[in-house]
Amino acid sequence: MAASSRRNPPPLPGAENQDPLSEMADEDSDEGEDIFVGNSNPVAEAFQPDTANGEEPADLFSEAETSTAANSYITNSKSNGVHSDNENDLFAEVSVELSMENPSTTAKSSGAEFTPSLTLSATQPESMEQLEEEKDEDSFDMEVAVTNPEKIGDGMNAYMAYKVSTRTTLPMFRNRTFSVWRRFSDFLGLYEKLSVKHSLNGCIIPPPPEKSVVGMTKVKVGKDDSSSADFVERRRAALERYLQRVVCHPSLLQDPDVREFLERDELPRAVGTHTLSGAGFLKMINRASDAVSKMTIKISDSDAWFDNKLQEVESEELQLRKLHAVVDSLVNHRKELCGNTAVFAKSMAMLGNSEDNTALSRALSQLAEVEDKMETLHQEQAASDFFILAELLADYIRLLGAVRGCFEQRMKTWQRWQEAQSTLQKKREVEAKLLWANKPDKLQQAKEEITEWEGKVTQYERDFDRISVTVRKEFLRFEKEKSNDFKSQIVKYLESLLQSQQRHVKFWEAFLPEAKAIA
Amino acid sequence: VSSVNVDLQTDATLQVDISDALSERDKVKFTVHTKSTLPNFKQNEFSVVRQHEEFIWLHDSFVENEEYAGYIIPPAPPRPDFDASREKLQKLGEGEGSMTKEEFTKMKQELEAEYLAIFKKTVAMHEVFLCRVAAHPVLRKDLNFHVFLEYNQDLSVRGKNKREKMEDFFKNVVKSADGVLVAGVKDVDDFFEHEKTFLLEYHNRVKDASAKSDRMIRSHKSAADDINRIASTLYTLGTQDSTDVCKFFLKVSELFEKTRKIEARVAADEDLKLADLLKYYLRESQAAKDLLYRRGRALVDYENANKALDRARAKNKDVLQAETSQQVCCQKFEKISESAKQELIDFKTRRVAAFRKNLVELAELELKHAKGNLQLLQSCLGVLKGDT
């Protein structure tokens, strides 16, 4: 089954995949039969025998893949043995279309092509109009989770695979619940694809988590300590938040790369991500923005809004960085406190053993136990400090960087328009000179150029207006999301503090009578 | 009497306390205040000013006095140490330019509070020493003690070199006595044998616990400091705008301001009730060990005198001298043993009472603070969730 363009399927997830997929298959078979029985779609009929068989479902999903390698599809279908050449052609058509880079057309065509054949919804195949309506809806039922980190392979070639599970009622997906396995570079690859397509429009693309050579090396080498486990958990949580932000974004969700990422069994290995990580991309943007910001230009009155917002973003980023540094310090001190408390508890226990007054001895041992429990509380608290608060801040520091990138993108668009206007002006001057000098052939060329540049000026002005609208819309959406995020996470953090204090009370209440019993 | 670590019976015949203290650049001046009905003193109530070195002089005079060999000498108070605090205040002054006025004022108040806390502690420790002496049936009658309390001139005891020499000498004696004891002079008396084993182990473990409690409390203080800075930064974020997320930040900042004060108090109370308690019993258990060493030495002297007497009798030479010597050693040893036994029993009683008092107070304070925190968190969460 392995085509040359694909990487070898990882053994573990492949095997694992059987279970969730067969679960889904059961779901499929119930609903599949309903749809497919009445459907005269040749493709659907061909698939029926698959759904009835528990083993085949793996093929079900791989066959429906947007596989650019027609070979693999043919091999799959051969294993079924039911397909005619017609189906091959149908899918060959589809796969060719999907390989085109044009975002807007692919989104619509893929939507139209896929949903009729394999959706589980009871409704009729979606038309393009229905798809557009969905785009406008703000609330949609979509949940993603990143779980079950697993180490694949050994030594320096090892990597972590993460299970990406989706639960949705959106009809553009084939199923309601499904899972795939992804590795870190896949997430980076997704970011790259989305950036290339959407950042020029002024979209705020959520940045992925940072690469970490040190952290990953420890995991690869098999260092089985808590720091590796922490690193993996931190990454897993960060990847989950990243994906959640992507699917919350109404435009990005429609992007076929996102759907492919969530649904497709095996993704082509994302190459070049070692050169262009999230941080790398942001650095590129920042460098560009440095060049742009050197010109202090006031565009128009409405631009005051953009200026103000950019300033707000910059000062907020500064404060968040400061806050993040302090929270980091808190995490470290809590971990230190945790360690010191554990050591103290042991020391107290030893002292209790030495003490020859029985009641005091017992009380000291009890105190040692209380301190032991305190250690656990401190440890949990440090985890809260980190995973809820510190990571929230780190995410938003990165996101604010992406927001700045958007604003800079808008500036670049404006510049391009301005430059086109000045070029047009020059061309007109040339034309005037030629008119005076009476050189008819050159004049013709000059007139053509003027027309060309007039077109560009109009185009660029439209681009600028459009990106301004998008950036504004994006920013407002971002602010709302940020506000909700901060509120909900801080509330969560305070609730963890509350629980910790409740247990504090319990532990000391239990100890007090022991202390009073000393005689 | 504000002694925290010792449960002392004070009676009207002699009450001592430190009524005031003044911190100057490199020294602390304690005002020692005495109330007494004893005829020894010229007045019933009087005060003098003493410095740390004079306390040490008094302590050392007890240690050197052979008459007191059979008593646990109350441990000397530790030297007042404001170096760390002073250093922090200095660093703060240097870094004044790099922080906002509010931050600077806040941190200055913090450090001043810390300085004050250390100051109060050193006063308490000096006071406890005096109270222990005043409560001891024999030591309270000591002449040097009365001079210390009453003589309103400088005691001129700052001949450090001489004292250092004395200390060294004594330490060496103790060390050799230790060596003798360890060399297996097993005590016939079960009580003392048990006490020796017990004190050795206990002392080491208290030492360990004391060091570790200090480290734990320091981490706690650092965490509280971080929460303080978080509160400040949240406040800055909250004042940037008047959106509802900014109002949110302001409320959370306010909450953290309050919880961090509680956290700082928790660390301070742990310091007072636990760390100081352990430190004190570290010093007291050392004093008890010293008593055992002295008794051990007396026992060795006694046994040597016995051997000398036997030899003298065998040679029939200087027998009377040997007999007298042996008698003296015997009396000394028995006197020490008798008082030592009582002292060690009293030590245990004091220790148990002090631990009880402090552990109960510790638990009560921890509970109070945890409940305080809980209430703050609950009310803040109520407001925050209600708003959103």
Interface residues (C-beta under 8 A of the other chain):
Chain A: E312 S315 E316 Q319 L320 K322 L323 V326 V327 S329 L330 H333 R334 E336 L337 N340 T341 V343 F344 S347 M348 M350 L351 N353 S354 E355 D356 N357 A359 L360 A363 L364 L367 E479 K482 S483 F486 K487 I490 V491 L494 E495 L497 L498 Q501 Q502 H504 V505 W508 E509 F511 L512 A515 K516 I518 A519
Chain B: F198 E201 Y202 R205 V206 D208 A209 K212 S213 R215 M216 R218 S219 H220 S222 A223 D226 I227 R229 I230 T233 L234 T236 L237 Q240 D241 T243 D244 V245 F248 F249 V252 L255 T259 K348 R351 V352 F355 R356 L359 V360 L362 A363 E364 E366 L367 A370 K371 N373 L374 L377 Q378 C380 L381 L384 K385 T388
